[in-house]
Amino acid sequence: MPGARPDPVTRGQAGGARPATLRLLNWYTGCIFRAAARDAEVLRAFLEVMGLVRRPVSLLRPRIVARALAGGLR
């Protein structure tokens, strides 16, 4: 959007520490990215969210969380 400014909190420009929930979300997103590179089920779940087929909360299903953590921590 022309003239729109990025959110300073998510861009790391706001003063103070980032909230713990934001740090956790960023960490889990990284796990999803790493796991999706190796795990077809995580990749499918991620692409369904990115394609607006499923809601983002679907990435918090227990099976996806387990696979994301297993694949994302390697």
C-alpha distances in whole Angstrom, upper triangle without the diagonal:
4,6,6,9,10,13,16,19,17,17,21,20,21,25,28,28,26,27,29,27,24,27,28,25,24,28,28,25,27,30,28,27,30,32,30,31,34,35,34,34,31,29,29,28,25,24,25,22,20,21,20,24,25,24,23,26,28,28,30,33,36,37,33,33,37,36,33,35,38,36,33,36,38
4,6,9,11,15,17,20,19,18,21,20,22,26,28,29,27,29,31,30,26,29,31,28,27,30,31,28,29,32,31,29,33,35,33,34,37,38,37,37,34,32,33,32,29,28,29,26,23,24,24,28,29,27,27,30,32,31,34,37,40,40,37,37,40,39,36,38,41,38,36,38,40
4,6,10,13,15,18,18,16,20,18,19,23,26,27,25,27,30,29,25,28,30,27,26,30,31,28,29,33,32,30,33,36,34,35,39,39,39,39,36,34,35,33,30,30,30,28,25,26,26,30,30,29,28,30,33,32,34,37,40,41,38,37,41,40,37,38,41,39,36,39,41
4,7,9,12,15,14,14,17,16,17,20,23,24,22,23,26,25,22,24,26,24,23,26,27,25,26,30,28,27,31,33,31,32,36,36,36,36,33,31,32,30,27,27,28,25,22,24,23,27,27,25,24,27,29,29,31,34,37,38,34,34,37,37,33,35,38,36,33,36,38
4,6,8,12,12,10,13,12,13,17,20,21,19,21,24,23,19,22,24,22,21,24,25,23,24,28,27,26,29,31,30,31,35,35,36,35,32,31,32,30,27,27,28,25,23,25,24,28,28,26,24,26,29,28,30,33,36,37,33,33,36,35,32,33,36,35,32,34,36
4,6,9,8,7,10,10,11,15,17,18,16,18,20,19,16,18,20,18,17,20,22,19,21,24,24,23,26,28,27,28,32,32,32,32,29,28,29,27,24,24,26,22,20,23,22,26,26,23,21,24,26,25,26,30,32,33,30,29,32,32,28,30,33,31,28,30,32
4,6,6,6,9,9,9,13,15,15,13,14,17,16,13,15,18,16,15,19,20,18,20,23,23,22,25,28,27,29,32,32,33,32,28,28,29,27,24,25,26,22,21,23,23,26,25,22,20,22,25,24,25,28,31,32,29,28,31,31,27,28,31,30,27,29,31
4,6,5,6,5,5,9,11,12,11,13,16,16,13,15,18,17,15,19,21,19,20,24,24,23,26,28,28,30,33,33,34,34,30,30,31,29,26,27,28,25,24,27,26,29,28,25,23,24,27,26,26,30,32,34,30,29,32,32,28,29,32,31,27,29,31
4,5,5,6,5,8,9,9,7,9,12,12,9,11,14,13,13,16,18,17,18,21,22,22,24,26,27,28,31,31,32,32,28,28,30,27,24,26,27,24,23,26,25,28,26,23,21,22,25,23,23,27,29,31,28,26,29,29,26,26,29,28,25,26,29
4,6,8,8,12,12,11,8,10,13,12,8,10,13,11,10,13,15,14,15,18,19,18,21,23,23,24,27,28,29,28,25,24,26,24,21,23,24,20,19,23,22,25,24,21,18,20,22,20,21,25,27,28,25,23,26,26,23,23,26,25,22,23,26
4,6,8,11,13,12,10,13,15,15,12,12,16,14,12,15,17,16,16,20,20,19,22,24,24,25,28,29,30,30,26,26,28,26,23,24,26,23,21,24,24,27,26,24,21,23,25,23,24,28,30,31,27,26,29,28,25,25,28,27,23,25,27
4,6,8,9,9,8,11,14,14,11,11,15,14,12,15,18,17,17,20,21,21,22,25,26,27,29,30,32,32,28,28,30,28,25,27,28,25,24,27,27,30,29,26,23,24,27,25,25,29,30,32,28,26,29,29,25,25,28,27,23,24,27
4,7,9,10,10,13,16,17,14,15,18,18,16,19,21,20,21,24,25,24,26,29,29,30,33,34,36,35,32,31,33,31,28,30,31,28,26,30,29,33,31,29,26,27,30,28,28,32,34,35,32,30,33,33,29,29,32,31,27,28,30
4,7,8,8,11,15,16,13,14,18,18,16,19,22,21,22,25,26,26,28,30,31,32,35,35,37,36,32,32,34,32,29,31,32,29,27,31,30,33,32,29,26,27,30,28,28,32,33,35,32,30,33,33,30,29,33,32,28,29,32
4,7,9,11,15,17,15,15,19,19,18,21,23,23,24,27,28,28,30,32,33,34,37,37,39,39,35,35,37,35,32,34,35,31,31,34,33,36,34,31,28,29,32,30,30,34,35,37,34,32,34,35,31,31,34,33,30,30,33
4,7,9,12,14,13,13,17,18,17,19,22,22,23,25,27,27,29,31,32,33,36,36,38,37,34,34,37,34,31,34,35,31,31,34,34,36,34,31,28,28,31,29,28,32,33,35,33,30,32,33,30,29,32,32,28,28,31
4,6,9,11,10,10,13,15,14,15,18,19,20,22,24,24,25,28,29,30,33,33,35,34,31,31,34,31,29,31,32,29,29,32,32,34,32,29,25,25,28,26,25,29,30,32,29,26,29,30,26,25,28,28,25,24,27
4,6,8,7,7,10,11,11,13,15,16,17,19,21,21,23,25,26,28,30,30,32,31,27,28,30,28,25,28,29,25,25,29,28,30,28,25,22,22,25,23,22,26,26,28,26,23,26,27,23,22,26,26,22,22,25
4,5,5,7,9,10,11,13,14,16,17,19,20,21,23,25,26,28,30,30,32,30,26,28,29,27,24,27,28,24,25,28,27,29,27,23,20,20,23,21,20,23,24,27,24,21,24,26,22,21,25,25,22,22,26
4,5,5,6,9,10,10,12,14,15,17,18,20,21,22,24,26,28,28,30,28,24,26,28,25,23,26,27,24,24,28,27,29,26,23,19,19,21,19,18,21,21,24,22,19,21,23,20,18,22,23,19,19,23
4,5,5,6,9,10,10,12,14,15,16,18,20,21,22,25,26,26,27,25,22,24,25,22,20,23,24,20,21,25,23,25,22,19,16,15,18,16,15,18,19,21,19,16,19,21,18,17,21,22,18,19,23
4,5,5,6,9,10,10,12,14,15,16,18,20,21,23,25,25,26,25,21,22,24,21,19,22,23,19,20,23,22,24,22,19,15,15,18,16,15,19,20,22,20,17,20,21,18,17,21,21,18,19,22
4,5,5,6,9,10,11,12,14,15,17,18,20,22,24,24,26,25,21,22,24,22,19,23,24,21,21,25,24,26,24,21,17,17,20,17,16,20,20,22,19,17,19,20,17,16,19,19,16,16,19
4,5,5,6,9,10,11,12,14,15,16,18,20,22,21,23,22,18,20,22,19,18,21,22,19,20,23,23,24,21,19,15,15,17,14,13,16,17,19,16,13,16,17,14,13,16,17,14,14,18
4,5,5,6,9,10,10,12,14,15,16,19,20,20,22,20,16,18,20,17,15,18,19,15,16,20,19,21,18,16,12,12,14,11,11,15,16,18,15,12,15,16,13,13,17,16,13,15,18
4,6,5,6,9,10,11,12,14,15,17,19,19,21,20,17,17,20,17,15,18,19,16,16,20,20,22,20,18,14,15,16,13,14,17,18,19,16,14,17,17,13,13,17,16,12,14,17
4,5,5,6,9,10,11,12,14,16,18,18,20,19,16,17,20,17,15,19,20,18,18,22,22,23,21,19,15,16,17,13,13,17,17,18,15,12,14,15,11,10,13,13,10,10,14
4,5,5,6,9,10,10,12,14,16,15,17,16,13,14,17,14,12,16,17,15,16,19,19,20,18,16,12,12,13,10,10,13,13,14,11,9,11,12,8,8,12,11,8,10,13
4,5,5,6,9,10,10,13,15,15,16,15,12,12,15,13,10,13,15,12,13,16,17,18,16,15,11,12,13,9,11,14,15,15,12,11,13,13,9,10,13,12,9,12,15
4,5,5,6,8,10,11,13,14,16,16,12,13,16,15,12,15,17,15,15,19,20,21,19,18,15,16,16,12,14,16,17,17,14,12,14,13,9,10,12,11,7,9,12
4,5,5,6,8,10,11,11,14,14,10,12,15,13,11,15,17,15,16,19,20,21,19,18,15,15,15,11,12,14,14,14,11,9,10,9,6,6,9,7,4,7,9
4,6,5,6,9,10,10,11,11,7,8,11,10,8,11,13,12,12,16,17,17,15,15,12,13,12,8,10,12,13,12,9,8,10,9,5,8,10,8,6,10,12
4,6,5,7,9,10,12,12,9,8,12,11,8,11,14,13,12,15,17,18,17,17,14,16,15,11,14,16,17,16,12,12,14,11,8,11,12,9,7,11,12
4,6,5,7,9,12,13,10,10,13,13,11,14,17,16,16,19,21,21,20,20,17,18,17,14,16,17,17,16,13,13,13,11,8,9,10,7,5,8,8
4,5,5,6,9,9,7,8,11,11,10,13,15,15,16,18,20,20,18,19,16,17,15,12,14,15,15,13,10,10,10,7,5,8,8,4,5,8,9
4,5,5,7,8,5,4,8,9,7,9,12,13,13,15,17,17,16,17,15,16,15,11,14,15,16,13,10,12,13,9,8,11,11,8,8,12,12
4,6,8,10,9,7,11,12,11,12,15,16,15,17,20,20,20,21,18,20,18,15,18,19,19,17,14,15,15,12,10,13,12,9,9,12,12
4,7,9,8,8,11,13,13,14,17,18,18,20,22,22,21,22,20,21,19,16,18,18,18,15,13,14,14,10,10,12,11,7,9,12,10
4,6,6,6,9,10,11,12,14,16,16,18,20,19,18,20,18,19,16,14,16,15,15,12,10,12,12,8,8,11,10,7,10,13,12
4,6,5,6,9,10,10,12,14,15,16,18,17,16,18,17,18,15,14,16,15,16,13,11,14,14,10,11,14,13,11,13,16,16
4,5,5,6,9,10,11,13,14,15,17,15,14,16,15,16,12,11,13,12,13,9,8,11,11,8,10,13,13,11,13,16,17
4,5,5,6,9,10,11,12,14,15,14,13,14,13,13,11,8,11,11,12,9,6,9,10,7,7,10,11,9,10,14,15
4,5,5,6,9,10,10,12,14,13,13,15,13,15,12,10,14,14,15,13,10,12,14,10,10,13,14,11,12,16,16
4,5,5,6,9,10,10,12,11,11,13,13,14,11,10,14,13,15,13,10,13,15,12,12,16,16,14,15,19,20
4,6,5,6,9,10,11,9,8,10,9,10,8,7,10,10,12,11,8,11,13,11,11,14,15,14,15,18,20
4,5,5,6,9,10,10,9,10,8,11,9,7,11,12,14,13,10,12,14,12,10,14,16,14,13,17,19
4,5,5,6,8,8,9,11,10,13,11,10,14,15,17,16,13,15,18,15,14,18,19,17,17,20,21
4,6,5,6,5,6,8,9,11,9,10,13,13,17,15,13,15,18,16,15,19,20,19,19,22,24
4,5,5,6,5,6,6,9,8,8,11,13,16,16,13,14,18,16,15,18,20,19,18,22,23
4,5,8,8,9,8,12,11,11,14,16,19,19,15,17,20,18,16,20,22,19,19,22,24
4,5,8,10,10,14,13,13,17,18,21,20,17,19,22,20,19,22,24,22,22,25,27
4,5,7,9,12,11,13,16,17,20,20,17,19,22,21,20,23,25,24,23,27,28
4,7,10,12,10,12,15,15,19,18,16,19,21,20,19,23,25,23,23,27,28
4,7,8,7,9,12,12,16,15,13,16,19,18,17,20,22,21,21,25,27
4,5,6,8,10,11,15,16,14,15,18,18,17,20,22,22,21,24,27
4,5,6,8,10,14,15,12,12,16,16,14,17,20,19,18,21,23
4,5,5,8,11,13,11,11,15,15,14,16,19,19,18,21,24
4,5,6,9,10,8,10,13,13,13,15,17,17,17,20,23
4,6,9,9,6,7,10,10,9,12,14,14,14,16,19
4,6,8,6,6,9,11,10,11,14,15,14,16,19
4,6,5,6,9,10,10,12,14,15,16,18,20
4,6,5,6,9,10,10,12,14,15,16,19
4,6,5,6,9,10,11,12,14,16,17
4,5,5,6,8,10,10,11,14,16
4,5,5,6,8,10,10,12,14
4,6,5,6,9,10,11,13
4,5,5,6,8,10,11
4,5,5,5,8,10
4,6,5,6,9
4,6,6,7
4,6,6
4,6
4
